[in-house]
Amino acid sequence: MLLEGIETLLVLAQEKTMGRTGSRLYISQSAVSKRIANLEKKLGKTLIEPEGRQIRLTPEAEALIARVGPSLNELRGLIAEEQQVETHSILRLDCSETLVAGYLSDVMPQLLAKDSYLTVTTNHTPRIIEHVKSGEAAVGLCAGHLNSRLGLVTTHLFDEPFKVVSQQPLTEPPTSLITNDLNNPANTYQAGLLQQAGIAPSMQMDSYTAAAQLAIRGVAPALVPLSIIKTLHISESLCFDFDFLTTLTRPVHVIYRPSALKQSRLKTVIETIEDAVPKVALMPSPLT
């Protein structure tokens, strides 16, 4: 089927290997290859090329994904809305790694006690949005500035503050900081605010945990959100506050499709998160 092949191509574009794509789709590696080959034959185009142990998308494949990917994800999401969430079906909560560690660890036992089929996965904000829109995830917990035209319900929970973490004492803002990936659409606003403060990114990490660990070990000061400070129990003596951080906060949202509150299981998860996360955020950090 054409749609089956396109769906496989979309997953392959994310996973980069036939094996990981097969695992995610619950099919064999050979079935992935067959689907892609059938799609190439149907379209009369080469869509993938080998690149070491991974694959690389051709320009034709990139163009195809750009044209049909958003529509296919929306279609999958609409289909998911029509499906009843059964009592024993897997319910997926897709979260930012920093948020699930910093704000959900205390409430997760409560959620799992109510629903043993709840599962948690971690991703960056753009992928979380994609998964919720497509119906792959029922609920998302993410951070950063979101597009107002997502087509999802977005509940703003709180604005997460940042601290500058540094092994060396600081009396004024540093001229450079280790940051998270500023090319991530959810983080791009940080680049402008740092520039206004006269601060350049010295390194850009894929995770705030990596940035914090480098700062703690004395590599360079880092911009670190409260959730990581809580999770890693970073000493208060290593955390510094400056005026520019007042506006450099990270909005935290829970997101879901408009029909989610009609499902009792989803409503319970959403309401528990909406109640718990702001409370945990206000609790003192267990700094040593």
C-alpha positions in Angstrom: 0.0 0.0 0.0 1.1 3.5 -0.8 0.3 5.0 2.6 2.0 2.1 4.3 5.2 2.8 2.4 5.1 6.5 3.1 4.5 5.8 6.8 7.5 3.5 6.8 9.6 6.2 5.0 8.7 8.7 7.7 9.8 6.4 10.5 13.0 5.5 8.6 13.8 9.2 8.3 13.8 9.4 12.1 15.4 6.1 13.0 18.1 6.1 10.2 18.4 2.2 10.1 16.1 -0.5 8.8 16.5 -2.5 12.1 15.3 0.4 14.4 12.5 1.2 12.0 11.3 -2.4 12.0 11.4 -2.5 15.8 9.3 0.7 16.0 6.8 -0.6 13.5 6.8 -4.2 14.9 7.8 -5.7 11.5 11.0 -7.4 10.3 13.9 -5.5 8.8 13.3 -7.3 5.5 9.6 -6.1 5.6 10.9 -2.5 6.0 13.2 -3.0 2.9 10.3 -4.4 0.9 8.0 -1.5 1.8 10.5 1.0 0.7 11.3 -0.9 -2.5 7.6 -1.0 -3.3 7.3 2.7 -2.7 10.3 3.5 -4.9 8.8 1.3 -7.6 5.4 3.0 -7.3 6.8 6.5 -7.4 9.6 5.7 -9.9 12.1 7.4 -7.6 15.1 6.4 -5.5 14.3 7.4 -2.0 17.2 6.1 0.2 20.9 5.5 -0.2 23.3 3.6 2.1 25.5 5.7 4.3 27.8 3.5 6.4 25.6 1.5 8.8 22.7 3.9 8.3 20.7 5.2 5.4 20.5 8.6 3.9 17.4 10.1 2.3 17.6 11.3 -1.3 16.5 14.9 -2.1 13.4 13.3 -3.7 12.6 11.5 -0.4 13.1 14.8 1.6 10.7 16.6 -0.7 8.1 13.9 -0.5 8.3 13.9 3.3 8.0 17.7 3.4 4.9 17.6 1.2 2.9 14.6 2.6 4.4 14.1 6.1 2.2 16.7 8.0 -1.0 15.6 6.2 -0.3 11.9 7.0 0.4 12.7 10.7 -2.8 14.7 10.9 -4.8 11.9 9.3 -3.3 9.4 11.7 -4.3 11.7 14.6 -7.9 12.0 13.3 -8.1 8.2 13.1 -6.7 7.9 16.7 -9.4 10.3 17.9 -12.1 8.0 16.6 -10.6 5.0 18.5 -11.9 4.2 22.0 -9.0 3.9 24.5 -9.6 0.4 25.9 -8.9 -0.4 29.5 -6.0 -2.7 28.7 -4.4 -0.8 25.8 -1.1 0.9 26.2 -1.4 4.6 27.0 1.7 6.5 26.0 2.9 9.7 27.7 5.7 11.4 25.8 7.9 13.7 27.8 10.9 15.8 27.8 13.6 13.9 29.7 14.4 16.8 32.0 10.7 17.2 32.9 9.9 13.6 33.6 12.9 13.3 35.9 12.4 16.7 37.6 8.7 16.9 38.0 7.0 13.5 37.5 9.2 11.1 39.5 7.1 11.7 42.6 3.7 11.3 40.9 4.5 8.4 38.6 3.9 5.7 41.3 0.4 7.2 41.8 -0.3 7.3 38.0 1.0 3.7 37.5 -1.1 2.5 40.5 -4.2 3.8 38.8 -3.2 2.6 35.3 -0.6 -0.2 34.9 -0.8 0.1 31.1 0.6 3.7 31.2 4.0 3.9 29.6 6.4 6.9 29.4 8.8 7.7 26.5 11.2 10.7 26.3 11.9 12.9 23.3 12.7 16.5 22.4 9.8 18.9 22.1 9.4 18.9 18.3 9.1 15.1 18.3 6.7 15.1 21.3 4.4 17.4 19.3 4.6 15.2 16.3 3.8 12.1 18.3 0.7 13.7 19.9 -0.5 15.1 16.7 -0.2 11.7 15.0 -1.8 9.8 17.8 1.3 7.8 18.6 1.3 9.4 22.0 -1.8 10.3 23.9 -0.4 13.1 26.1 2.8 15.1 25.9 4.7 17.1 28.6 7.1 19.5 26.9 9.0 22.7 27.4 9.8 25.7 25.2 7.8 28.1 23.1 5.0 26.4 21.1 3.4 27.5 17.9 -0.1 28.8 18.6 -1.4 26.9 15.5 -0.5 23.4 16.6 -4.1 22.1 16.5 -3.6 20.7 20.0 -4.8 21.6 23.4 -1.9 23.2 25.2 -2.1 23.9 29.0 0.6 26.2 30.3 1.7 24.8 33.7 4.5 27.2 34.7 7.6 29.0 33.5 10.6 27.1 34.5 13.6 29.2 35.6 17.2 28.7 34.6 20.4 29.1 36.7 24.0 29.5 35.6 25.9 26.5 36.9 29.6 27.0 37.3 32.4 25.3 39.3 34.1 28.6 39.6 32.5 31.4 41.6 30.8 34.1 39.4 30.2 37.7 40.4 28.8 38.8 37.0 27.3 37.0 33.9 29.9 35.1 31.9 30.5 36.1 28.3 29.8 32.6 27.1 27.7 29.6 28.2 27.3 26.0 27.4 23.7 25.7 26.2 21.3 23.2 24.9 20.8 22.9 21.1 19.6 26.3 20.0 18.6 25.0 16.6 15.8 23.1 18.3 12.6 25.2 17.4 11.5 25.1 21.1 14.9 26.7 22.1 15.5 29.3 19.4 14.1 32.1 21.6 17.0 31.6 24.0 19.6 32.6 21.3 18.1 36.1 21.0 17.9 36.6 24.8 21.4 35.5 25.3 22.6 37.8 22.5 20.9 40.7 24.1 22.7 39.9 27.3 26.0 39.8 25.4 26.5 36.1 26.0 27.6 33.7 23.2 27.0 29.9 23.3 30.4 28.2 23.8 29.0 24.7 23.2 25.6 23.4 22.3 24.6 20.1 23.9 21.9 17.6 22.9 20.8 17.5 26.6 20.8 19.8 29.6 22.2 17.0 31.7 25.4 16.9 29.6 25.7 20.7 29.8 25.3 20.6 33.6 27.8 17.8 34.0 30.4 19.7 32.0 29.8 22.8 34.1 30.1 20.9 37.4 33.4 19.5 36.2 34.8 23.0 35.4 34.7 22.9 31.6 32.7 26.1 31.4 29.6 27.7 32.9 26.3 26.3 31.6 22.7 27.4 31.3 20.7 24.8 33.3 16.9 24.6 34.0 15.5 24.0 37.5 14.4 20.4 36.6 18.0 19.4 36.0 19.2 21.1 39.2 16.6 19.2 41.1 17.3 15.9 39.4 21.1 16.0 39.8 20.9 17.6 43.3 23.3 20.3 42.1 24.8 22.2 45.1 23.4 25.7 45.6 27.0 26.9 45.8 27.4 26.1 42.1 24.2 27.9 41.0 24.2 31.6 40.1 21.4 34.0 39.4 21.7 37.1 37.2 19.2 39.7 35.9 19.2 38.4 32.3 17.7 35.1 33.6 14.5 36.9 34.7 13.2 36.8 31.1 15.0 33.6 30.1 12.5 31.0 31.3 11.2 27.8 29.8 7.4 27.5 29.4 6.2 24.0 30.4 3.1 22.6 28.8 1.0 19.5 28.8 -0.4 18.9 25.3 -3.1 16.5 23.9 -5.6 16.2 21.2 -9.0 17.9 21.7 -10.9 14.6 22.1 -8.6 13.4 25.0 -10.7 14.7 27.8 -13.6 12.5 26.6 -11.6 9.5 27.6 -11.6 8.8 31.3 -8.1 7.2 31.4 -6.6 10.2 29.5 -8.5 12.7 31.6 -7.0 11.2 34.8 -3.5 11.4 33.5 -3.8 14.9 32.2 -5.5 16.2 35.4 -2.9 14.5 37.6 0.0 16.1 35.7 -1.7 19.5 35.6 -2.1 19.4 39.4 1.3 17.9 40.3 3.9 19.5 38.1 3.4 23.2 39.3 3.4 22.0 42.9 6.7 20.1 42.5 8.2 23.1 40.7 7.5 25.3 43.8 9.1 22.9 46.2 12.6 23.7 47.5 15.4 22.0 45.6 17.2 19.3 47.6 20.5 21.1 47.2 23.5 20.0 49.2 
